[in-house]
Every structure is written in C-alpha cells, then in structure tokens.
Amino acid sequence: MTTPVALTIAGSDPSGGAGIQADLKTFHQLGVYGQAVVALLTAQNSTGVQRVEIVDFELVFAQIRAVFSDIPPSAVKTGALGNREVAEAVARIAEEFPFPLVVDPIITSKRGTKLGGVDTVFPLLRRVFLLTPNLEEASALCNFAVDDLDSMRRSAKTLHGMGASNVIVKGGHLRGEAIDLLYTSAGEFHEFASPRIETRHTHGTGCAFSAAITAELAKGTELVESVRIAKLFVTEAIRSNPGLGHGSGPLNFFAR
C-alpha cells in the first residue's frame, strides 16, 4: 500500500484551531500523511489575532523544494499566504504540480485581521484545481456582492472564467441552511446542505473543510465525493466541538 500524502502551505495558528495546525489534524484524521510549509506566523487565539509575521518568499520556496525532493505529495492546499511575493513563489512552483491544487483564498481572519489580500489569490488562479472562497472572499475576488444562491452561482462561474477549474462557494453565512455550491469544470452545479448549528465555536472551519477535500483528493477520491465527505466531517466537527477558548473556539478534529 502507498501512503497518501498531502501538503499544506499556509499560516501557523499557535492555538491549534486554524491554519497549518488545523490542516495537519484534518489530514491525520482522514488517514493521510500531512506535510506543512509555513508561509506566515501569527500570535493568535480564539479571541483574535494579535500579530502577523510573513515568511520571506525565498524560504517558502525552499521549504516546498525540500518537501518535493523527498516525499512528494499527492495533493496540495494553500491557506493564508500573506503577500503577493509569497503567492507568486508558490505559483511558480505550482506550474510543476502533477497533482491537484486546492486554494483556500484566505484574505482576513475571522475577526478581520489581514492575512493576505486578493493579490495573494490571483497569481494562483490558472493553476487551481479547486478554489474554496466563502461569501466575503467571493465578493472581494469578483467585485460584486455574493450573499445568496443566485449570486453564489454567478460568482462561481466568474471565478471559473478567471482560471479556476472548479469552484466551491461556501455559504456558511447564508440565512437558514448552510449551503455550499460547487461548480465543476464540466459546467455542473452541486449543492451540499447541512442544518445550521448554533455555536460560537467555528474557528478554523474553512481550513478544516479545504483540508478535508485535499486529503480525499490525495487518496484518489473524485471531486464531488471529496466535497461530500468534507462537508460531513466539518458539520460533525462543529456539532461536537469541545467548547474550548474564551472566543470562537476550535472544532472537534476527532470527529468521525
């Protein structure tokens, strides 16, 4: 048996709820060996981000090269990249990727701290297998309001036209059911709905979702099924959260 391997290129969250820490926990829970390239460092916890330091793009590039030369992954995801220089370094090496690239276009933290910007997403768009924006990120990338299913469909098509092969617009902030909308390279829409869970403990939800999809892709699972599994995992992880922290606490990364 060949052990599936996934790589995350993202920011570090010392509280363990988001970023590379959340990605690695999700990879492990879904049976995938996880690797991590640190693109930025943060001082943060469940109440917010206090400080951000972006890693030099040459060191990011060197980390990726070191990983690829020894244990090449079967799928890669990006999270917070910090600035355009880092994004362009990742984009350059992404030209060589013979495996799917999942881009979680993190622009700000949950409480609004800047962790990048649209400039950290655009260099990667033409190499993206799957782009996973939330409503706010889709609005920023498309330059129009994305706040209902119709505008989610419009934004998914727009982002596909900008280069992303497949796009899933996350509707966690919609009223009513939490509906995620997948638009595939075949021009098909798929909806993934779950009941809304009333809790403040949702720190790292987007990271866990994109990491779960990446893990499944690394195992060879096809895209629609990968999203379905990721949706189930994150829903259960939110529902069974451990209630940690004084603010928006982490998910349950032991969720089945």
TAHUBEL-V447765 format. One record per pair of residues at least 6 apart in sequence whose C-alpha atoms are under 6 Angstrom apart, sorted by the first residue. I is the first residue (numbers start at 1). J is the second residue. Records with the same first field share a line. If there is no record, write none. Layout:
# TAHUBEL-V447765
I = J ; J
This chain:
# TAHUBEL-V447765
4 = 32 ; 218 ; 219
5 = 32 ; 33 ; 34 ; 73 ; 74
6 = 34 ; 73 ; 74 ; 75 ; 76
7 = 34 ; 35 ; 36 ; 76
8 = 36 ; 76 ; 77 ; 78
9 = 36 ; 37 ; 78
10 = 20 ; 38 ; 39 ; 78 ; 79 ; 80 ; 81
11 = 19 ; 20 ; 38 ; 39 ; 40 ; 41 ; 80
12 = 19 ; 20 ; 41
13 = 19 ; 42
15 = 45
17 = 203 ; 204 ; 250
18 = 204
23 = 208 ; 211
24 = 34
27 = 34 ; 215
37 = 63
39 = 55 ; 81
40 = 53 ; 54 ; 55
41 = 52 ; 53
42 = 51 ; 52
43 = 49 ; 50 ; 51
44 = 50
46 = 245 ; 247 ; 248 ; 249
47 = 247
54 = 82
57 = 86
74 = 99 ; 218
75 = 99 ; 100 ; 218
76 = 101
77 = 101 ; 102 ; 103
78 = 103 ; 104
79 = 104 ; 106
80 = 106 ; 115
82 = 115 ; 116
83 = 116 ; 120
84 = 119 ; 120
87 = 120
88 = 123
91 = 124
100 = 129
101 = 128 ; 129
102 = 129 ; 130 ; 131
103 = 131
104 = 132
105 = 121 ; 133
107 = 115 ; 116 ; 117
108 = 114 ; 115
125 = 163 ; 164
126 = 163 ; 164
128 = 164
129 = 165 ; 166
130 = 166 ; 167
131 = 167
132 = 168 ; 169
133 = 169
134 = 169 ; 170
135 = 146
139 = 145 ; 146
146 = 152
156 = 167
165 = 185
166 = 183 ; 184 ; 185
167 = 182 ; 183
168 = 181 ; 182
169 = 180 ; 181
170 = 180
171 = 178 ; 179 ; 180
172 = 178
177 = 194 ; 195 ; 196
178 = 193 ; 194 ; 196
179 = 192 ; 193
180 = 191 ; 192
181 = 190 ; 191
182 = 189 ; 190
183 = 189
200 = 248
201 = 248 ; 249 ; 250
202 = 248
203 = 248 ; 249 ; 250
209 = 230
212 = 230
213 = 226 ; 227 ; 230
216 = 226
237 = 251 ; 252 ; 255
238 = 251
240 = 252
241 = 251 ; 252
242 = 252
